[in-house]
Amino acid sequence: MSAKAPPRTERPTETEHFSVIGKRNRKVEGRRKVTGQLLYTDDIVLPRMLHAKILRSPHAHARIKGIDARRALALPGVHAVVTGRDFPVPYGIIPWTRDEYPLALDKALYIGDGVAAVAADDERTAADALRLIEVEYELLPPLLTVEEALAHPENQVNPFAKVGNVSKHVHLTFGDVEGGLAASDEVVRDTWFYAGSTHAPIEPHCAIGDFGPEGLLTLYSSTQVPHYLHRELARVLEMPMDRIRVIQPGVGGAFGGKSEPFDLEFAVARLSQKTGRPVKILYTREEVFYSHRGRHPMRLAYEVGATREGKLTAVRAKIHIDGGAYSSFGLVTTYYSGQLLCAPYVMPAYEFDSTRVFTNKPACGPKRGHGSVQPRFAFECALDVLAERLDLDPIELRRKNLMGEDTRTVNEMRVTSNGFPQCLDAVERASEWKKKHRRLPYGQGVGVAGSTYISGTNYPIYPNDMPQSGCQIKVDRSGRVTVFSGVSDIGQGCDSVLAYIVAEELGVEVEAIRVVAGDTDLAPVDLGAYSSRITFMAGNAALDAARKLKRQVREAQAAVWDVAPERIELAGGFALVPGDQERIVPVAQAFQAAEARFGTLGSTGSYKSPGDAVHGEYRGGTIGASPAYSFTAHVAEVEVEEETGLVQVKKIWVAHDCGRALNPTLVEGQMEGSAYMGYAEALFEEQDFQPNGLHRGPSLLDYRLPTSLDTPDMESLIIESLDREGPYGAKEAGEGPLHPSVPAIANAIYDAVGARVNDLPFYPGRVRAAIAARRAAARPWKGRS
Amino acid sequence: MKETFPIAVNGDVHDVSVEPRTTLLECLRYELGLTGSKQGCDKGDCGACTVWLDGRPILSCITLARAAEGRRVTTVEGLARAGRLHPVQDALDLKGGAQCGFCTPGILMSAAALLESNPQPTADDVRQALSGNLCRCTGYTKIIEAVLEAASTLRAARSAGEWP
């Protein structure tokens, strides 16, 4: 039997009647969280456990000539030291770019790169021991900017790079861009800079390695990709996967920052192997900043052409991406920087040229909205410029270019459901846009932006034909239902989403569901919490498994009652025939009938994406392909202080097409959290470095996360387009809603003071300089000189 | 050299024996097994370690354990009464105010302290009271809603004599 979910041609309808889906249910683990009882990795203490710390390079680029750990090993309480020599096999989350070692082997590539690790009786002894390790470094010239790194290909940052310091280069063209631009009535040409930022989950990374006497490794980690971590552990430790168990306890936020293996996981495994005792590493907050893998800084140059009526003609982008020292997901980032721009507007022709460059800084990677938040900023700002030049309302300009449903983008991605027009309508209405745009007094303004994002990447990171998500369900005669899935709950609520789906299908209360997830020994593979894939993919796998059981339960109870199985409903804890007072029993009784008829009850379900049908057959056509796309629109309202350039965002209206909201509270939580995170990137945050490569402020004080006093009001407007392949029509909500944050704020700043700020973050000095430039150009705005 | 002294947490008195440099957070988490309070930043920036000392919220990661000698410590584990969640715990769960849950214990201790001193807070009062607690998931919106709802639940519960 094929693992592929049966293609559904019928779209779910809004009138479908649900007991659980669409309701504001509690999360399955919520009460453990509000009582402090949910266990996160650092809450786990194993008997005989040692604590380890990692020694990090103080140099941005240095050859390691030798490491002498004898004095550290002699310190009482120290049990073992590991260095790069203990890990000769390189790793990397993308199989084509395995270009890092758990601990630096020959060279340290940035300030903070791990060099050695010490296991001791306690954390403080381990920290004391780090100071006794002598490392002989030969300093190499660090390359800290994209320009420097490209100018010095002979000084290679990452020795695995094929050419100089180029991490990845992608150039793709769709249609006649040159002709399209030449025939345009208006072409916007400009450059933008998107600053790097980091995830800063409140839980620092933590891992425990525990080598048992049978030679089995159990690794607990605050990861969001247990399966990929499992694979890379096996490679690096040169152990078979079946000898390794990865357990993901509660994770205190991730946002993409825990979506690949890190030095600590390999280090605790090897140290546990050496000592025969469990070993824990908890990052300091400073180390979280060095580990990074956050938003790539990008320099983006765009040419955006349109007719005088406002129809887009052609778009051309040239993008330089500062990758930091390692590839991480960079191959994908480089594609995403171009591939994900082709909706929600019709682009007749499109070309992008993206280059990711290695520099001697912490590696960048996937942060919420991976690779596509930066180009979206530039492009949606360019649309605002275009609207003004064509004397069109920016929302109207966007409406003139809507692509509609069941269509293909210029880069041949299949788009199914599309609620973007309704998103625009919703933010326009809720924000009272027509009363405000260009009509608010000087210093106040509104801005709009739109976007799209994937509901899971169409392919796994390593090519294979197996399902992207598996689910097993066990039904007990007590009425309890256990759902086994490899998904990773990182706070987004995916364990709960699976519980809602299975409860809906089997007619039990949500409280009757137990979810067993995040454990590679117990649960079937799910690829992890990345690319906004879980609701769509794991949701479909759970639905597949649950419906198989539902058929058995209805068939068995139908035989008891002597009615047709399709007349039986399972809902709210009962099996019943609607309208028949005689035929209603607790659902557990129907489960017992099914167990009597079929034997022990269990089922499996899988989800496999639609494959080649959803993208073009060109090199790179698979990257950016997704079974479904979400859509978002924002309106931001700002006040800009003339004298200081200080921007205050008063409110953000967020409309997001999530297909169907399986739990509106969770969807709104993703929308608000996304809008907040984008807002933070617009005005507050920057992963910034000194000229020697040292992070300027690796703490939660210096790296400025917005507090409750800084964060603006947000209003969430859920749009449900009911996707025909999503579970009950659902699509993603976790990352899409971030995308329009920054351009909506940028466009609102323009509406307020008539000044374009193209470089992030919009610090007061930059805004003030932009206002001064407008004045110097003698361009009055809203009656002000 | 370890020092031994009594410390009263959530109504239980424990004799602890710790190095003088041990923080209250380390003492709670690693000596007493009260892992509800979290370590997010190591230096008083994030608020995840917030507990009460004699009923007032403090940052336990920058408070020495010894400073709690002879005083009453209350942690997130001590908020519920006789198996009933504190209204702010219940509201945070119901309203989606706890996503990853890692800042939640600190948020709860700050919010519950606010409701002790100001039973009828405005949204701005809540924002002010939570301004030392960083949350990375929610954008604070649902947390603020939950605390406002909890305030009214707590007032009703107190006037009905159902909550001390």
Chai-1 contact restraints between the chains, C-beta under 6 A:
chainA,res_idxA,chainB,res_idxB,connection_type,confidence,min_distance_angstrom,max_distance_angstrom,comment,restraint_id
A,R26,B,D93,contact,1.0,0.0,6.0,A-B,restraint_1
A,G30,B,D93,contact,1.0,0.0,6.0,A-B,restraint_2
A,R31,B,D93,contact,1.0,0.0,6.0,A-B,restraint_3
A,K33,B,A98,contact,1.0,0.0,6.0,A-B,restraint_4
A,K33,B,G101,contact,1.0,0.0,6.0,A-B,restraint_5
A,K33,B,T104,contact,1.0,0.0,6.0,A-B,restraint_6
A,V34,B,Q89,contact,1.0,0.0,6.0,A-B,restraint_7
A,V34,B,L92,contact,1.0,0.0,6.0,A-B,restraint_8
A,V34,B,D93,contact,1.0,0.0,6.0,A-B,restraint_9
A,V34,B,A98,contact,1.0,0.0,6.0,A-B,restraint_10
A,G36,B,G36,contact,1.0,0.0,6.0,A-B,restraint_11
A,G36,B,V76,contact,1.0,0.0,6.0,A-B,restraint_12
A,G36,B,E77,contact,1.0,0.0,6.0,A-B,restraint_13
A,G36,B,P105,contact,1.0,0.0,6.0,A-B,restraint_14
A,L38,B,G101,contact,1.0,0.0,6.0,A-B,restraint_15
A,D43,B,T35,contact,1.0,0.0,6.0,A-B,restraint_16
A,A200,B,R136,contact,1.0,0.0,6.0,A-B,restraint_17
A,P201,B,R136,contact,1.0,0.0,6.0,A-B,restraint_18
A,I202,B,G40,contact,1.0,0.0,6.0,A-B,restraint_19
A,I202,B,C46,contact,1.0,0.0,6.0,A-B,restraint_20
A,I202,B,A48,contact,1.0,0.0,6.0,A-B,restraint_21
A,I202,B,F102,contact,1.0,0.0,6.0,A-B,restraint_22
A,I202,B,C103,contact,1.0,0.0,6.0,A-B,restraint_23
A,I202,B,R136,contact,1.0,0.0,6.0,A-B,restraint_24
A,E203,B,F102,contact,1.0,0.0,6.0,A-B,restraint_25
A,G252,B,C100,contact,1.0,0.0,6.0,A-B,restraint_26
A,G252,B,F102,contact,1.0,0.0,6.0,A-B,restraint_27
A,G253,B,C100,contact,1.0,0.0,6.0,A-B,restraint_28
A,G253,B,F102,contact,1.0,0.0,6.0,A-B,restraint_29
A,G253,B,R136,contact,1.0,0.0,6.0,A-B,restraint_30
A,G253,B,C137,contact,1.0,0.0,6.0,A-B,restraint_31
A,T284,B,D42,contact,1.0,0.0,6.0,A-B,restraint_32
A,R285,B,C41,contact,1.0,0.0,6.0,A-B,restraint_33
A,R285,B,D42,contact,1.0,0.0,6.0,A-B,restraint_34
A,G491,B,Q99,contact,1.0,0.0,6.0,A-B,restraint_35
A,G491,B,C100,contact,1.0,0.0,6.0,A-B,restraint_36
A,G491,B,C137,contact,1.0,0.0,6.0,A-B,restraint_37
A,T665,B,G96,contact,1.0,0.0,6.0,A-B,restraint_38
A,G669,B,G96,contact,1.0,0.0,6.0,A-B,restraint_39
A,G669,B,Q99,contact,1.0,0.0,6.0,A-B,restraint_40
A,G669,B,T138,contact,1.0,0.0,6.0,A-B,restraint_41
A,E672,B,G139,contact,1.0,0.0,6.0,A-B,restraint_42
A,E672,B,T141,contact,1.0,0.0,6.0,A-B,restraint_43
A,G673,B,C137,contact,1.0,0.0,6.0,A-B,restraint_44
A,G673,B,T138,contact,1.0,0.0,6.0,A-B,restraint_45
A,G673,B,G139,contact,1.0,0.0,6.0,A-B,restraint_46
A,Y676,B,G139,contact,1.0,0.0,6.0,A-B,restraint_47
A,L700,B,C41,contact,1.0,0.0,6.0,A-B,restraint_48
A,L700,B,D45,contact,1.0,0.0,6.0,A-B,restraint_49
A,L700,B,C46,contact,1.0,0.0,6.0,A-B,restraint_50
A,L701,B,D45,contact,1.0,0.0,6.0,A-B,restraint_51
A,L705,B,L134,contact,1.0,0.0,6.0,A-B,restraint_52
A,T707,B,S131,contact,1.0,0.0,6.0,A-B,restraint_53
A,S708,B,R127,contact,1.0,0.0,6.0,A-B,restraint_54
A,S708,B,L130,contact,1.0,0.0,6.0,A-B,restraint_55
A,S708,B,S131,contact,1.0,0.0,6.0,A-B,restraint_56
A,S708,B,Y140,contact,1.0,0.0,6.0,A-B,restraint_57
A,L709,B,R127,contact,1.0,0.0,6.0,A-B,restraint_58
A,L709,B,S131,contact,1.0,0.0,6.0,A-B,restraint_59
A,T711,B,G139,contact,1.0,0.0,6.0,A-B,restraint_60
A,T711,B,Y140,contact,1.0,0.0,6.0,A-B,restraint_61
A,M714,B,G139,contact,1.0,0.0,6.0,A-B,restraint_62
A,M714,B,T141,contact,1.0,0.0,6.0,A-B,restraint_63
